[in-house]
Each structure stands twice: as structure tokens, then as C-alpha cells.
């Protein structure tokens, strides 16, 4: 299944399941969906309330979320009075518009590590992006006035669908709700030209995490290490790689990170990028206003946006 966060003309923000070019609105069903006991415990301990609606409500409903949604969709499709929204007519948002945390992984592809001139890391290099950097698929991203070294990174993004601490690697993928695409935009002057590097700042400016267009549920991608990832800039392919070449696969990342912090529903793990980014090209090729970007991950889909 493909889940989206969207708005149609004069409507509230909605949640839908995409079926070909149509959208089944599941917003009311999600709002009535009970959250898990673990969600009640965790949110009470944090002094917050569970999500009232939307994809976060679904993510907080527990391990049966995918199966429950599948059953609802199957029943809805039998209703002769069923109405649809059309995908071409709506405004998309990032599927998880405000993740709890975005955990990035630096130099997680061997070819990218090689182009940066460093040996592969012994353990994952963890980087964070602020949740406020998330923006919609297709949304124009302004290049900050003082940034001249804006760069792109196509990444498979993992959407966490439960609470996990000290998760064994063999069970790690059961914590995944699904997958999406994230462009890990970075202001390289703050990451590469300053001492000490300000990597989190370089990756957390407004609009620096275009994400989408949807979440593809994990049942449709049983092995995330079998995917192909690509970036096109103004029609030319700049990056091309395979998730099989990750130094630390998705399950390894979940197990490693969860040793140190609890993963929560709606968290995003952005799993790294293959070679071909602008900073290490000869000469470097940074993004300029007017540039058009397209990102593709097989099994997930395509996301586009432009720089303004």
C-alpha cells in the first residue's frame, strides 16, 4: 500500500491510500483507530497525548497497523457508494510531515566513502536533521541567500512504526512501517569548510528534507537491500547505486541506533547516499535556482522538486 498526507481544495489535511491514480480517503477511519498500549505508556511518560489522526495515528496503533489498514481498504472497495479523490487534483505533503527525529547515516555506501577520500567506517556515522527541515514532495526549495554550496543526496528513508530499544538485528525490520524517499539537502560550506564541521546545521535549514511522495508499506518491500537509487539533475543522471552496497544495511542500522536511543513511531532513518554528489565532482557542481531534481527508488517511486 501507498499512504499519503494530502489536501484537496478547501479541505483539512487528509490521509489516503493511493490505488493507481485514485485516493481512498482513510482519515475518519484512522481517527477512530485505537493506539497501542505501548503508545499510551510512552506518551503518558513523556507528558504528551497520542496523535489524534493522520499517519502518526496509524503509526502509533501498533504491530497490526498494516494488516488492519489492508482489511479496511478491502472492505471499502466493496462499497458500491465509494467515492474517490484523484491523485492529480490534490496537494501532497511529506507523508510524515513532522517526524519525531530524522536520523541520518553518513557515508553508508562504499562508493560514496571512496569519493570522499575516507576509509569505510567501523560503525555507522550518525547525523541528525531537524524535523522542521521537512518539506513536501514537489515543493520548491529556496536556496538560502548566504548559501552557495547547496548539494543533493538521494536516500532511502525508513519510517519507523513502533517503539524499539535494543532491537535484535534479526527482528529489526519488524519495527519498520514502510519506506519513502528523502533528499538530504546540505549546505556544504557549513559541513566541509568550517572547523569544527556544523553538519547538523548544514542539513537542517528550511526545506532541506523534501520527502515523499508516499510511504510504501514494508510488506511490499520485504528486503530493502534489493533496491536501486538514482538522482537526476536537469535531466542528467548524477547518482546511481544499489542498497545492496550499503555498508550498514537497514536492519543493522535499526539494531545499532536502538542500543542508544528509543526509536519511536514516525521516526525517520535516512540511510545514506551513493556516489555522485555535487561536492566531490570535478569540478564541484552545486545547486542553483532553477535547477530541477528527480529522485527514484525502485519499489518506492519517484519524487521531484526544484530549487528557487
C-alpha contacts under 8 A as a table, 3 or more apart, distances in Angstrom:
res1	aa1	res2	aa2	distance
1	X	17	X	6.71
1	X	18	X	7.19
1	X	19	X	7.91
1	X	70	X	7.90
1	X	215	X	7.94
1	X	216	X	5.71
1	X	217	X	5.56
1	X	220	X	7.26
2	X	17	X	5.53
2	X	18	X	5.34
2	X	19	X	7.60
2	X	214	X	5.86
2	X	215	X	5.44
2	X	216	X	4.65
2	X	217	X	6.56
3	X	15	X	7.12
3	X	16	X	5.65
3	X	17	X	4.67
3	X	18	X	6.29
3	X	55	X	7.92
3	X	95	X	7.11
3	X	214	X	5.36
3	X	215	X	5.15
3	X	216	X	6.68
3	X	217	X	7.91
4	X	15	X	5.71
4	X	16	X	5.28
4	X	17	X	6.39
4	X	18	X	7.22
4	X	92	X	7.21
4	X	93	X	7.54
4	X	94	X	7.68
4	X	95	X	5.15
4	X	213	X	7.10
4	X	214	X	4.85
4	X	215	X	6.70
5	X	13	X	6.97
5	X	14	X	5.78
5	X	15	X	4.68
5	X	16	X	6.53
5	X	54	X	7.55
5	X	55	X	7.32
5	X	92	X	6.12
5	X	93	X	5.40
5	X	94	X	6.56
5	X	95	X	4.96
5	X	96	X	7.41
5	X	97	X	7.91
5	X	214	X	7.69
6	X	13	X	5.72
6	X	14	X	5.24
6	X	15	X	6.16
6	X	16	X	7.40
6	X	90	X	6.50
6	X	91	X	5.48
6	X	92	X	4.44
6	X	93	X	5.56
7	X	10	X	7.95
7	X	11	X	6.03
7	X	12	X	6.28
7	X	13	X	4.84
7	X	14	X	5.76
7	X	90	X	5.76
7	X	91	X	5.20
7	X	92	X	6.61
7	X	93	X	7.98
8	X	11	X	5.48
8	X	12	X	7.77
8	X	13	X	7.90
8	X	89	X	6.99
8	X	90	X	4.72
8	X	91	X	6.24
9	X	90	X	7.28
11	X	14	X	7.93
14	X	25	X	7.05
14	X	26	X	7.81
14	X	27	X	5.63
14	X	54	X	6.87
15	X	25	X	6.04
15	X	26	X	5.80
15	X	27	X	5.04
15	X	54	X	5.68
15	X	55	X	6.61
16	X	23	X	5.72
16	X	24	X	5.28
16	X	25	X	4.43
16	X	26	X	5.28
16	X	27	X	6.87
17	X	23	X	5.53
17	X	24	X	5.14
17	X	25	X	6.66
17	X	26	X	7.03
18	X	21	X	6.95
18	X	22	X	5.80
18	X	23	X	4.59
18	X	24	X	6.44
18	X	87	X	7.63
19	X	22	X	5.32
19	X	23	X	6.10
19	X	24	X	7.45
21	X	86	X	6.23
21	X	87	X	5.43
21	X	88	X	7.36
22	X	84	X	6.20
22	X	85	X	5.84
22	X	86	X	4.58
22	X	87	X	5.36
23	X	84	X	5.67
23	X	85	X	4.94
23	X	86	X	5.82
23	X	87	X	6.11
24	X	73	X	7.96
24	X	83	X	7.68
24	X	84	X	5.64
24	X	85	X	6.66
25	X	28	X	7.93
25	X	84	X	7.30
25	X	85	X	7.34
26	X	29	X	5.30
26	X	30	X	6.15
27	X	30	X	5.22
27	X	31	X	6.28
27	X	53	X	7.04
27	X	54	X	6.29
28	X	31	X	5.14
28	X	32	X	6.51
29	X	32	X	5.33
29	X	33	X	6.30
30	X	33	X	4.95
30	X	53	X	5.91
30	X	54	X	6.36
30	X	55	X	7.75
30	X	57	X	6.45
30	X	58	X	6.22
31	X	52	X	6.04
31	X	53	X	4.44
31	X	54	X	6.99
31	X	57	X	7.01
33	X	57	X	7.41
33	X	58	X	7.32
33	X	61	X	7.04
34	X	61	X	6.05
35	X	39	X	6.29
35	X	40	X	7.18
35	X	50	X	7.45
35	X	57	X	6.92
35	X	58	X	7.73
35	X	60	X	5.45
35	X	61	X	3.86
35	X	62	X	6.70
36	X	39	X	5.10
36	X	40	X	6.49
36	X	60	X	6.39
36	X	61	X	4.78
36	X	62	X	5.07
37	X	40	X	5.02
37	X	41	X	6.26
38	X	41	X	5.05
38	X	42	X	6.02
38	X	62	X	7.90
38	X	163	X	7.60
39	X	42	X	5.12
39	X	43	X	5.88
39	X	50	X	6.95
39	X	60	X	6.04
39	X	61	X	7.49
39	X	62	X	7.89
39	X	163	X	7.99
40	X	43	X	5.44
40	X	44	X	5.93
40	X	50	X	7.01
41	X	44	X	5.29
41	X	45	X	6.13
42	X	45	X	5.18
42	X	46	X	6.31
43	X	46	X	5.01
43	X	47	X	6.07
43	X	48	X	5.13
43	X	49	X	5.74
43	X	50	X	6.24
44	X	47	X	5.03
44	X	48	X	6.02
44	X	49	X	6.92
45	X	48	X	7.81
50	X	57	X	7.27
50	X	60	X	7.48
51	X	54	X	7.58
51	X	56	X	5.93
51	X	57	X	5.03
51	X	60	X	7.59
52	X	57	X	6.20
53	X	56	X	6.79
53	X	57	X	4.99
53	X	58	X	7.75
54	X	57	X	5.39
54	X	58	X	6.76
55	X	58	X	5.00
55	X	59	X	6.15
55	X	95	X	7.30
55	X	96	X	6.70
56	X	59	X	4.95
56	X	60	X	6.09
56	X	96	X	7.17
56	X	265	X	7.18
56	X	266	X	6.24
57	X	60	X	5.15
57	X	61	X	6.33
58	X	61	X	5.26
58	X	62	X	7.91
58	X	65	X	6.27
59	X	62	X	6.73
59	X	65	X	6.95
59	X	160	X	7.77
59	X	161	X	4.92
59	X	162	X	6.87
59	X	177	X	7.14
59	X	265	X	5.39
59	X	266	X	6.44
60	X	161	X	6.90
60	X	162	X	6.69
60	X	265	X	5.76
61	X	64	X	7.41
61	X	65	X	5.90
62	X	65	X	5.73
62	X	161	X	7.27
62	X	162	X	6.23
63	X	66	X	7.58
63	X	161	X	7.60
63	X	162	X	7.05
63	X	175	X	8.00
64	X	67	X	5.43
64	X	68	X	5.98
65	X	68	X	5.19
65	X	69	X	6.15
66	X	69	X	5.26
66	X	70	X	6.18
66	X	177	X	7.58
66	X	217	X	7.25
67	X	70	X	5.04
67	X	71	X	6.28
68	X	71	X	5.24
68	X	72	X	6.32
69	X	72	X	5.03
69	X	73	X	6.16
70	X	73	X	5.18
70	X	74	X	6.19
71	X	74	X	5.14
71	X	75	X	6.26
72	X	75	X	5.23
72	X	76	X	6.08
73	X	76	X	5.01
73	X	77	X	6.14
74	X	77	X	5.32
74	X	78	X	6.86
75	X	78	X	5.41
75	X	79	X	7.06
76	X	79	X	5.38
76	X	82	X	6.95
77	X	80	X	7.83
77	X	82	X	7.04
79	X	82	X	5.38
85	X	89	X	7.55
85	X	90	X	7.82
86	X	89	X	5.45
86	X	90	X	6.96
87	X	90	X	5.78
92	X	136	X	6.46
92	X	137	X	6.73
92	X	138	X	8.00
92	X	213	X	7.28
93	X	97	X	6.61
93	X	135	X	7.12
93	X	136	X	4.35
93	X	137	X	6.44
93	X	212	X	7.67
93	X	213	X	7.73
94	X	97	X	4.91
94	X	134	X	7.17
94	X	135	X	6.07
94	X	136	X	4.46
94	X	137	X	6.16
94	X	210	X	7.26
94	X	211	X	5.22
94	X	212	X	5.30
94	X	213	X	6.66
94	X	214	X	7.31
95	X	211	X	7.34
95	X	212	X	6.02
95	X	213	X	6.90
95	X	214	X	5.41
95	X	215	X	6.35
96	X	99	X	5.83
96	X	266	X	6.69
97	X	134	X	6.63
97	X	135	X	7.30
97	X	136	X	7.81
98	X	131	X	5.65
98	X	132	X	6.90
98	X	134	X	6.95
99	X	102	X	6.68
99	X	131	X	5.75
99	X	266	X	5.28
99	X	267	X	5.34
99	X	268	X	6.63
100	X	131	X	6.83
100	X	264	X	7.54
100	X	265	X	7.97
100	X	266	X	6.13
100	X	267	X	5.24
100	X	268	X	7.90
101	X	128	X	7.66
101	X	129	X	7.53
101	X	130	X	7.08
101	X	131	X	6.11
101	X	266	X	7.92
101	X	267	X	5.12
101	X	268	X	6.33
102	X	128	X	5.82
102	X	129	X	5.38
102	X	130	X	6.70
102	X	131	X	6.40
102	X	267	X	6.12
102	X	268	X	4.76
102	X	269	X	5.93
102	X	270	X	7.00
103	X	126	X	6.77
103	X	127	X	5.97
103	X	128	X	4.88
103	X	129	X	6.67
103	X	267	X	7.81
103	X	268	X	6.12
103	X	269	X	4.76
103	X	270	X	6.00
104	X	126	X	5.77
104	X	127	X	4.65
104	X	128	X	5.48
104	X	129	X	7.03
104	X	269	X	5.87
104	X	270	X	4.64
104	X	271	X	6.13
104	X	272	X	6.77
105	X	108	X	6.24
105	X	124	X	6.46
105	X	125	X	5.50
105	X	126	X	4.89
105	X	127	X	5.78
105	X	269	X	7.79
105	X	270	X	6.38
105	X	271	X	5.36
105	X	272	X	5.12
106	X	124	X	7.28
106	X	125	X	5.14
106	X	126	X	6.33
106	X	127	X	6.63
106	X	272	X	5.78
106	X	273	X	7.98
107	X	110	X	7.33
107	X	112	X	5.86
107	X	113	X	5.04
107	X	120	X	7.59
107	X	121	X	7.99
107	X	125	X	7.38
107	X	272	X	6.20
107	X	273	X	6.99
108	X	112	X	7.37
108	X	113	X	7.13
108	X	120	X	8.00
108	X	124	X	7.32
108	X	125	X	7.98
108	X	246	X	5.43
108	X	247	X	5.28
108	X	248	X	6.40
108	X	271	X	7.05
108	X	272	X	5.12
108	X	273	X	6.76
108	X	274	X	7.78
109	X	112	X	5.30
109	X	113	X	6.26
109	X	245	X	5.78
109	X	246	X	4.62
109	X	247	X	5.64
109	X	272	X	6.84
109	X	273	X	6.41
109	X	274	X	5.39
109	X	275	X	7.53
110	X	113	X	5.09
110	X	114	X	6.15
110	X	120	X	6.63
110	X	245	X	6.67
110	X	246	X	6.90
110	X	247	X	6.40
110	X	274	X	7.76
111	X	114	X	5.01
111	X	115	X	6.26
111	X	274	X	6.33
111	X	275	X	5.38
112	X	115	X	5.13
112	X	116	X	6.35
112	X	273	X	7.04
112	X	274	X	5.13
112	X	275	X	4.06
112	X	276	X	7.40
113	X	116	X	5.28
113	X	117	X	6.54
113	X	118	X	5.75
113	X	119	X	6.50
113	X	120	X	6.00
113	X	275	X	7.83
114	X	117	X	5.18
114	X	118	X	6.04
114	X	119	X	6.81
114	X	120	X	7.79
115	X	118	X	7.84
115	X	275	X	6.64
115	X	280	X	6.54
116	X	280	X	6.74
120	X	247	X	7.72
121	X	124	X	6.54
121	X	125	X	7.20
124	X	248	X	6.80
124	X	253	X	7.30
124	X	256	X	7.96
127	X	199	X	7.39
127	X	200	X	6.57
128	X	200	X	5.61
128	X	203	X	7.89
129	X	133	X	7.10
129	X	200	X	5.81
129	X	201	X	7.81
129	X	203	X	5.75
129	X	204	X	4.99
130	X	133	X	5.63
130	X	134	X	7.93
130	X	200	X	7.70
130	X	203	X	7.89
130	X	204	X	5.08
130	X	205	X	7.97
131	X	134	X	5.82
131	X	204	X	7.84
132	X	204	X	7.44
132	X	205	X	7.99
132	X	206	X	6.72
132	X	207	X	7.84
133	X	204	X	5.27
133	X	205	X	5.68
133	X	206	X	4.70
133	X	207	X	4.81
133	X	208	X	5.07
133	X	209	X	5.29
134	X	206	X	7.52
134	X	207	X	5.71
134	X	208	X	6.49
134	X	209	X	4.42
134	X	210	X	5.70
134	X	211	X	6.78
135	X	139	X	6.81
135	X	207	X	5.20
135	X	208	X	7.38
135	X	209	X	5.90
135	X	210	X	4.69
135	X	211	X	6.44
136	X	139	X	5.29
136	X	210	X	5.59
136	X	211	X	6.01
136	X	212	X	6.96
136	X	213	X	7.85
137	X	210	X	5.66
137	X	211	X	5.54
137	X	212	X	5.27
137	X	213	X	5.49
137	X	303	X	6.05
137	X	304	X	6.41
137	X	305	X	6.50
138	X	210	X	7.95
138	X	303	X	6.99
138	X	304	X	5.27
138	X	305	X	4.33
138	X	306	X	7.34
139	X	210	X	7.63
139	X	305	X	5.80
139	X	306	X	7.31
140	X	305	X	5.83
140	X	306	X	5.06
140	X	307	X	5.73
140	X	308	X	6.21
141	X	207	X	5.61
141	X	208	X	7.44
141	X	305	X	7.37
141	X	306	X	6.26
141	X	307	X	4.90
141	X	308	X	5.87
142	X	207	X	7.31
142	X	289	X	7.64
142	X	307	X	5.76
142	X	308	X	4.66
143	X	147	X	6.69
143	X	150	X	7.22
143	X	288	X	7.59
143	X	289	X	6.94
143	X	307	X	6.51
143	X	308	X	6.21
144	X	147	X	5.29
147	X	150	X	6.55
147	X	187	X	6.35
147	X	189	X	7.61
148	X	187	X	7.58
148	X	189	X	7.69
148	X	286	X	7.53
149	X	186	X	7.99
149	X	187	X	5.50
149	X	188	X	5.30
149	X	189	X	6.02
149	X	279	X	7.84
149	X	286	X	5.42
149	X	287	X	7.11
150	X	185	X	6.92
150	X	186	X	5.71
150	X	187	X	4.69
150	X	188	X	6.29
150	X	286	X	5.44
150	X	287	X	5.29
150	X	288	X	7.74
151	X	185	X	5.63
151	X	186	X	5.26
151	X	187	X	6.44
151	X	188	X	6.82
151	X	277	X	6.83
151	X	278	X	5.78
151	X	279	X	6.82
151	X	286	X	5.49
151	X	287	X	5.94
152	X	183	X	6.35
152	X	184	X	6.16
152	X	185	X	4.86
152	X	186	X	6.68
152	X	277	X	6.17
152	X	278	X	6.98
152	X	287	X	7.74
153	X	183	X	5.35
153	X	184	X	4.98
153	X	185	X	6.24
153	X	231	X	7.83
153	X	272	X	7.88
153	X	273	X	5.67
153	X	274	X	7.92
153	X	277	X	6.32
154	X	181	X	7.33
154	X	182	X	6.25
154	X	183	X	4.93
154	X	184	X	6.58
154	X	229	X	7.13
154	X	230	X	6.76
154	X	231	X	6.14
154	X	239	X	7.75
154	X	272	X	7.81
154	X	273	X	5.66
154	X	274	X	7.73
154	X	295	X	6.29
155	X	181	X	5.99
155	X	182	X	5.29
155	X	183	X	6.16
155	X	184	X	7.01
155	X	229	X	7.49
155	X	270	X	6.06
155	X	271	X	6.02
155	X	272	X	5.55
155	X	273	X	5.29
156	X	179	X	6.99
156	X	180	X	6.28
156	X	181	X	5.18
156	X	182	X	6.46
156	X	229	X	7.67
156	X	270	X	6.13
156	X	271	X	5.80
156	X	272	X	7.36
156	X	297	X	7.02
157	X	179	X	5.65
157	X	180	X	5.14
157	X	181	X	5.43
157	X	182	X	5.91
157	X	268	X	6.33
157	X	269	X	5.58
157	X	270	X	4.41
157	X	271	X	6.10
158	X	176	X	6.82
158	X	177	X	7.90
158	X	178	X	6.26
158	X	179	X	4.79
158	X	180	X	6.60
158	X	250	X	7.92
158	X	268	X	5.51
158	X	269	X	4.98
158	X	270	X	6.36
158	X	271	X	7.47
159	X	176	X	5.98
159	X	177	X	5.65
159	X	178	X	5.32
159	X	179	X	5.66
159	X	180	X	7.35
159	X	215	X	7.71
159	X	265	X	7.79
159	X	266	X	6.06
159	X	267	X	6.05
159	X	268	X	4.91
159	X	269	X	6.74
160	X	175	X	6.01
160	X	176	X	4.69
160	X	177	X	5.45
160	X	178	X	7.28
160	X	263	X	7.18
160	X	264	X	6.48
160	X	265	X	5.18
160	X	266	X	5.43
160	X	267	X	5.29
160	X	268	X	6.23
160	X	269	X	7.78
161	X	175	X	5.65
161	X	176	X	5.28
161	X	177	X	4.42
161	X	178	X	7.79
161	X	264	X	7.02
161	X	265	X	4.44
161	X	266	X	6.29
161	X	267	X	7.93
162	X	175	X	5.57
162	X	176	X	7.46
162	X	177	X	7.86
162	X	263	X	7.34
162	X	264	X	5.55
162	X	265	X	4.70
163	X	175	X	7.50
163	X	262	X	6.61
163	X	263	X	5.44
163	X	264	X	4.54
163	X	265	X	6.26
164	X	167	X	5.91
164	X	175	X	7.06
164	X	258	X	6.32
164	X	262	X	5.48
164	X	263	X	4.99
164	X	264	X	6.66
165	X	258	X	4.74
165	X	259	X	6.18
165	X	260	X	7.78
165	X	261	X	6.64
165	X	262	X	4.83
165	X	263	X	6.60
166	X	255	X	6.45
166	X	256	X	7.94
166	X	258	X	4.99
166	X	259	X	4.60
166	X	260	X	7.80
167	X	171	X	6.76
167	X	172	X	5.94
167	X	254	X	7.14
167	X	255	X	5.09
167	X	258	X	6.07
167	X	259	X	7.35
168	X	171	X	5.45
168	X	172	X	6.03
168	X	255	X	5.67
169	X	172	X	4.93
169	X	173	X	7.94
169	X	251	X	5.45
169	X	252	X	5.78
169	X	254	X	7.26
169	X	255	X	5.08
170	X	173	X	7.70
170	X	251	X	7.39
171	X	174	X	5.72
171	X	175	X	7.61
171	X	251	X	7.90
172	X	175	X	5.67
172	X	176	X	7.53
172	X	251	X	5.11
172	X	252	X	7.72
172	X	254	X	5.98
172	X	255	X	6.24
173	X	176	X	5.28
173	X	250	X	7.64
173	X	251	X	5.81
173	X	254	X	7.97
174	X	177	X	7.86
176	X	218	X	6.56
177	X	217	X	5.83
177	X	218	X	5.77
178	X	215	X	5.71
178	X	216	X	5.21
178	X	217	X	4.02
178	X	218	X	4.39
178	X	219	X	7.95
178	X	221	X	8.00
179	X	215	X	5.29
179	X	216	X	5.27
179	X	217	X	6.54
179	X	218	X	6.86
179	X	300	X	6.93
180	X	211	X	7.06
180	X	212	X	5.59
180	X	213	X	7.13
180	X	214	X	6.06
180	X	215	X	5.03
180	X	216	X	6.48
180	X	300	X	6.24
181	X	211	X	5.57
181	X	212	X	5.36
181	X	213	X	7.29
181	X	295	X	7.61
181	X	296	X	7.66
181	X	297	X	7.03
181	X	300	X	7.40
181	X	301	X	7.98
181	X	302	X	7.84
181	X	303	X	7.09
182	X	209	X	6.24
182	X	210	X	5.77
182	X	211	X	4.46
182	X	212	X	6.74
182	X	270	X	7.07
183	X	208	X	7.48
183	X	209	X	5.64
183	X	210	X	5.50
183	X	211	X	6.63
183	X	295	X	7.82
184	X	203	X	6.88
184	X	208	X	6.45
184	X	209	X	5.56
184	X	210	X	7.62
185	X	203	X	6.07
185	X	208	X	4.82
185	X	209	X	6.28
186	X	191	X	7.84
186	X	202	X	5.29
186	X	203	X	4.58
186	X	204	X	7.80
186	X	208	X	6.90
187	X	190	X	5.92
187	X	191	X	6.79
187	X	202	X	4.77
187	X	203	X	6.56
188	X	191	X	4.80
188	X	192	X	5.51
188	X	193	X	7.17
188	X	202	X	6.57
188	X	279	X	7.37
189	X	192	X	5.48
189	X	193	X	4.81
189	X	194	X	6.75
189	X	202	X	7.76
190	X	193	X	5.97
190	X	194	X	5.67
190	X	197	X	6.28
190	X	198	X	5.35
190	X	199	X	6.62
190	X	201	X	7.27
190	X	202	X	5.26
191	X	194	X	6.57
191	X	197	X	4.89
191	X	198	X	5.25
191	X	199	X	4.72
191	X	202	X	5.75
192	X	197	X	6.26
193	X	197	X	7.32
194	X	197	X	5.27
194	X	198	X	7.20
195	X	198	X	7.84
198	X	201	X	5.44
198	X	202	X	6.04
199	X	202	X	4.92
199	X	203	X	6.31
200	X	203	X	5.29
200	X	204	X	6.03
201	X	204	X	5.15
201	X	205	X	6.73
202	X	205	X	6.82
203	X	208	X	6.28
204	X	207	X	8.00
204	X	208	X	5.99
204	X	209	X	7.72
205	X	208	X	5.55
207	X	210	X	6.47
210	X	305	X	7.86
211	X	303	X	7.75
212	X	215	X	7.02
212	X	303	X	6.34
213	X	301	X	7.63
213	X	302	X	7.20
213	X	303	X	5.90
215	X	300	X	7.73
216	X	220	X	6.86
216	X	221	X	7.77
216	X	299	X	7.98
216	X	300	X	6.01
217	X	220	X	5.88
217	X	221	X	7.24
218	X	221	X	5.06
218	X	222	X	6.04
219	X	222	X	5.59
220	X	299	X	7.68
221	X	224	X	6.03
221	X	299	X	6.80
223	X	226	X	6.08
224	X	227	X	6.29
224	X	243	X	7.06
224	X	250	X	7.06
225	X	242	X	7.63
225	X	243	X	4.75
225	X	244	X	4.59
225	X	245	X	7.94
225	X	246	X	7.82
225	X	249	X	6.82
225	X	250	X	7.60
226	X	242	X	7.06
226	X	243	X	6.02
226	X	244	X	5.76
227	X	242	X	5.71
227	X	243	X	5.38
227	X	244	X	7.24
227	X	297	X	6.57
227	X	298	X	5.49
227	X	299	X	7.03
228	X	240	X	7.37
228	X	241	X	5.84
228	X	242	X	4.49
228	X	243	X	6.34
228	X	296	X	7.88
228	X	297	X	5.61
228	X	298	X	5.41
229	X	239	X	7.61
229	X	240	X	5.69
229	X	241	X	5.31
229	X	242	X	5.95
229	X	243	X	7.33
229	X	295	X	7.55
229	X	296	X	5.68
229	X	297	X	4.56
229	X	298	X	6.77
230	X	237	X	7.09
230	X	238	X	7.43
230	X	239	X	5.05
230	X	240	X	4.39
230	X	241	X	6.53
230	X	295	X	5.74
230	X	296	X	5.25
230	X	297	X	6.67
231	X	237	X	5.71
231	X	238	X	5.51
231	X	239	X	4.88
231	X	240	X	6.73
231	X	293	X	7.13
231	X	294	X	5.76
231	X	295	X	4.62
231	X	296	X	6.60
232	X	235	X	5.51
232	X	236	X	5.08
232	X	237	X	4.14
232	X	238	X	5.53
232	X	239	X	7.14
232	X	293	X	5.72
232	X	294	X	5.05
232	X	295	X	6.41
233	X	236	X	5.26
233	X	237	X	6.34
233	X	238	X	6.52
233	X	291	X	6.96
233	X	292	X	5.87
233	X	293	X	4.80
233	X	294	X	6.63
234	X	291	X	6.18
234	X	292	X	5.09
234	X	293	X	6.33
235	X	292	X	7.93
235	X	293	X	7.99
237	X	240	X	7.37
238	X	276	X	5.50
238	X	277	X	7.08
239	X	274	X	6.52
239	X	275	X	6.10
239	X	276	X	4.74
239	X	277	X	6.88
240	X	274	X	6.69
240	X	275	X	7.36
240	X	276	X	7.59
241	X	245	X	7.57
241	X	274	X	5.50
241	X	275	X	7.50
242	X	245	X	5.65
242	X	246	X	7.68
242	X	274	X	7.81
243	X	246	X	5.40
243	X	249	X	7.78
244	X	249	X	7.72
246	X	249	X	5.59
246	X	272	X	7.94
248	X	252	X	5.76
248	X	253	X	6.18
249	X	252	X	5.25
249	X	253	X	6.25
250	X	253	X	5.12
250	X	254	X	6.31
250	X	271	X	7.19
251	X	254	X	5.24
251	X	255	X	6.24
252	X	255	X	5.17
252	X	256	X	6.01
253	X	256	X	5.08
253	X	257	X	5.96
254	X	257	X	5.37
254	X	258	X	5.95
255	X	258	X	5.37
255	X	259	X	6.59
256	X	259	X	5.55
256	X	260	X	7.58
257	X	260	X	5.71
257	X	261	X	6.32
257	X	263	X	7.88
258	X	261	X	5.09
258	X	262	X	5.53
258	X	263	X	6.17
259	X	262	X	7.83
263	X	267	X	6.63
264	X	267	X	5.66
274	X	277	X	7.96
276	X	280	X	7.19
276	X	281	X	6.90
277	X	280	X	6.22
277	X	281	X	6.93
278	X	281	X	5.46
278	X	284	X	5.35
278	X	285	X	4.47
278	X	286	X	5.43
278	X	287	X	7.99
279	X	284	X	4.96
279	X	285	X	6.37
279	X	286	X	6.89
280	X	283	X	7.74
280	X	284	X	5.84
281	X	284	X	4.55
281	X	285	X	6.42
282	X	285	X	7.87
287	X	291	X	6.49
287	X	307	X	7.30
288	X	291	X	5.73
288	X	307	X	6.58
288	X	308	X	7.55
289	X	306	X	7.82
289	X	307	X	4.87
289	X	308	X	4.24
290	X	306	X	6.50
290	X	307	X	5.50
290	X	308	X	5.61
291	X	306	X	5.60
291	X	307	X	5.37
291	X	308	X	7.66
292	X	304	X	7.46
292	X	305	X	6.12
292	X	306	X	4.36
292	X	307	X	6.59
293	X	304	X	5.55
293	X	305	X	5.47
293	X	306	X	5.79
294	X	302	X	6.96
294	X	303	X	5.76
294	X	304	X	4.32
294	X	305	X	6.70
295	X	302	X	5.55
295	X	303	X	5.19
295	X	304	X	6.24
296	X	300	X	7.65
296	X	301	X	5.75
296	X	302	X	4.44
296	X	303	X	6.52
297	X	300	X	5.40
297	X	301	X	5.62
297	X	302	X	6.66
298	X	301	X	6.06
